Structures are given as C-alpha cells and as structure tokens.
Amino acid sequence: MKYTRLTKEQLEELHQEFINFLATQSITAEEWKQLKEEKPKVAEEEIDVFSDLVWEGVLTQATYLENISPQHMYLFHLHESEMKLIAVKILRNDVDITTKEGFQWLRENYTSEEVEILTANKEYSSDRNADKFALIQQGSNITKGQLYQWFEAMMA
C-alpha cells in the first residue's frame, strides 16, 4: 500500500463507491462474499487498492492543510508545484489556541511580541501526494483554508 487502509467507518461511508470499484474489477456481490470467506488475503488486497485510489483522489483535491496544537499552528496552502506555509507560534505557555478562549486571544494579539509568524515555501518531492499524506500522518487536517487566507490577508 502507498497510503493507509481506510477505516471500517470510512469504508461504510464509501459503500457505493466500493461496489462500483468491485464492478470495475468484474467482481459481483456473490463473488465478493465468496472471496472474503475463501481468500481473505485477496479481499484485503482489494480493500487496500481501493483505499489507495480514494486517498489518491482526496490528496489530489486537497488545497489546504492545518495542524494546530496548543502553542503552534501550521497552515499549508498546497499549490501545483510547491506548498506554502504560515507557521504561528505562541510564546505564552498560558495560552492554548486549541480552545475558544485561546483562539480569541490569538485573534486579538496576533501582532503582539507574544506571537511569532513565519512563512516558508517548499517544493514537493517527486511525489506530491505522498508529501501531502506525510503531513496528514503528522496530524494535519484537510480544510477549506479559511485560517490560512485570514493570516495571509493580515500579513498583506
């Protein structure tokens, strides 16, 4: 596998897509049931192939990622040839930006000396989607980019 297997919940959400995938493999519902019972390893390999296809599609479509912890915020804008980063570091230990109050503090104090904001650009490796997936594995979430856009506008 290139990525990770979808969870049981994710597979349930994508039930119809999985049926369509099996159909493209010329596997009927009866054959799938038989495959799971008689050749579970082959069935798991089919799930792995499907998982990779889903991840590939999701990663190709992803435009923004966010990774937020109590004192740090990493906001990524995923362009065609590079990713842009806005990194926010809170220099106060008593502020947790993962809480409503802490985030409000950041909105009011982002220009203060208690907040560091850095930007960077990085070109992708030879596998752009693998680079995106690595960020997700490190705790990033795919978003619509509202935080990135807000900070980008504030810094303009």
C-alpha positions as CSV (number, residue, x, y, z in Angstrom):
1,M,0.0,0.0,0.0
2,K,1.1,3.5,-0.7
3,Y,-1.1,5.1,1.9
4,T,-3.2,3.6,4.7
5,R,-6.2,1.4,4.6
6,L,-9.5,3.2,5.1
7,T,-11.1,2.6,8.4
8,K,-14.3,0.5,8.7
9,E,-16.3,3.7,9.1
10,Q,-14.8,5.3,6.0
11,L,-15.4,2.1,4.0
12,E,-19.0,2.1,5.2
13,E,-19.4,5.8,4.1
14,L,-17.9,4.8,0.7
15,H,-20.0,1.6,0.4
16,Q,-21.5,2.5,-3.0
17,E,-18.1,3.7,-4.4
18,F,-16.6,0.4,-3.2
19,I,-19.4,-1.6,-5.0
20,N,-18.6,0.4,-8.2
21,F,-14.9,-0.3,-7.7
22,L,-15.6,-4.0,-7.4
23,A,-17.7,-3.8,-10.5
24,T,-14.7,-2.3,-12.4
25,Q,-12.8,-5.4,-11.3
26,S,-15.6,-7.6,-12.6
27,I,-16.4,-8.8,-9.1
28,T,-20.0,-9.4,-8.3
29,A,-21.6,-9.2,-4.8
30,E,-21.7,-13.0,-4.6
31,E,-18.1,-13.3,-5.8
32,W,-17.0,-10.7,-3.2
33,K,-18.8,-12.6,-0.4
34,Q,-17.0,-15.8,-1.6
35,L,-13.7,-14.0,-1.8
36,K,-14.0,-12.7,1.8
37,E,-14.7,-16.2,3.0
38,E,-12.3,-18.3,1.0
39,K,-9.5,-15.9,0.2
40,P,-9.5,-13.2,2.9
41,K,-6.0,-12.0,1.9
42,V,-7.1,-11.3,-1.6
43,A,-10.1,-9.5,-0.3
44,E,-7.9,-7.3,1.9
45,E,-5.7,-6.6,-1.1
46,E,-8.7,-5.3,-3.0
47,I,-9.6,-3.1,0.0
48,D,-6.0,-1.8,0.0
49,V,-6.1,-1.0,-3.7
50,F,-9.5,0.8,-3.2
51,S,-8.1,2.7,-0.2
52,D,-5.1,3.9,-2.2
53,L,-7.4,5.1,-5.0
54,V,-9.6,7.0,-2.6
55,W,-6.5,8.6,-0.9
56,E,-5.0,9.5,-4.3
57,G,-8.2,11.3,-5.2
58,V,-8.6,13.1,-1.9
59,L,-4.9,14.2,-1.8
60,T,-5.1,15.4,-5.4
61,Q,-8.0,17.6,-4.5
62,A,-6.6,18.9,-1.2
63,T,-5.7,22.5,-1.3
64,Y,-5.2,23.4,2.3
65,L,-4.0,21.6,5.4
66,E,-3.9,22.7,9.1
67,N,-2.0,21.3,12.0
68,I,-3.0,23.1,15.3
69,S,-1.6,22.3,18.7
70,P,-1.8,24.4,22.0
71,Q,1.1,26.7,21.1
72,H,1.6,26.2,17.4
73,M,-0.4,26.5,14.2
74,Y,0.9,25.2,10.8
75,L,-1.2,26.3,7.9
76,F,-0.4,24.9,4.4
77,H,-1.5,26.1,1.0
78,L,-0.9,23.3,-1.4
79,H,-0.1,24.7,-4.9
80,E,0.7,22.8,-8.0
81,S,4.5,22.9,-7.7
82,E,5.1,23.9,-4.1
83,M,3.5,24.2,-0.7
84,K,3.3,27.5,1.2
85,L,3.4,27.5,5.0
86,I,2.3,30.1,7.5
87,A,3.6,29.0,10.9
88,V,2.3,30.6,14.1
89,K,4.0,30.2,17.4
90,I,2.5,31.4,20.7
91,L,5.3,32.5,23.1
92,R,3.0,32.3,26.2
93,N,2.5,29.0,28.0
94,D,-0.8,30.1,29.5
95,V,-2.5,30.4,26.1
96,D,-3.9,27.3,24.3
97,I,-5.1,28.2,20.8
98,T,-7.0,24.9,20.6
99,T,-9.6,26.4,23.0
100,K,-12.1,29.0,22.1
101,E,-10.6,31.5,24.6
102,G,-7.0,30.8,23.4
103,F,-8.0,31.2,19.8
104,Q,-9.8,34.5,20.6
105,W,-6.6,35.7,22.4
106,L,-4.7,34.9,19.2
107,R,-7.1,36.8,17.0
108,E,-6.7,39.9,19.3
109,N,-2.9,39.6,19.8
110,Y,-1.5,38.1,16.5
111,T,0.6,41.3,16.0
112,S,2.0,41.3,19.5
113,E,5.5,40.3,20.5
114,E,4.0,37.2,22.1
115,V,3.2,35.7,18.7
116,E,5.7,34.7,16.1
117,I,4.5,34.3,12.5
118,L,6.8,32.8,9.9
119,T,6.3,31.9,6.3
120,A,8.1,29.5,4.0
121,N,7.8,27.8,0.6
122,K,8.8,24.3,-0.1
123,E,8.9,22.4,-3.4
124,Y,7.4,19.0,-3.4
125,S,9.5,15.8,-3.8
126,S,8.9,13.7,-6.9
127,D,5.6,12.5,-5.3
128,R,3.4,15.5,-4.3
129,N,0.6,13.4,-2.9
130,A,3.0,11.4,-0.7
131,D,4.2,14.8,0.7
132,K,0.7,15.8,1.5
133,F,-0.1,12.4,3.1
134,A,3.0,12.7,5.3
135,L,1.7,16.0,6.7
136,I,-1.7,14.3,7.4
137,Q,0.1,11.4,9.1
138,Q,1.8,14.1,11.3
139,G,-1.6,15.4,12.4
140,S,-2.7,17.8,9.7
141,N,-6.3,18.0,8.6
142,I,-7.6,18.9,5.2
143,T,-9.5,22.2,5.4
144,K,-11.1,24.9,3.2
145,G,-8.2,27.2,4.1
146,Q,-10.1,29.9,5.9
147,L,-7.4,30.3,8.6
148,Y,-4.6,30.4,6.0
149,Q,-6.5,33.0,4.0
150,W,-7.2,35.1,7.1
151,F,-3.5,35.2,8.1
152,E,-2.4,35.8,4.5
153,A,-4.7,38.8,4.3
154,M,-3.5,40.1,7.7
155,M,0.1,39.9,6.5
156,A,-0.5,41.6,3.2
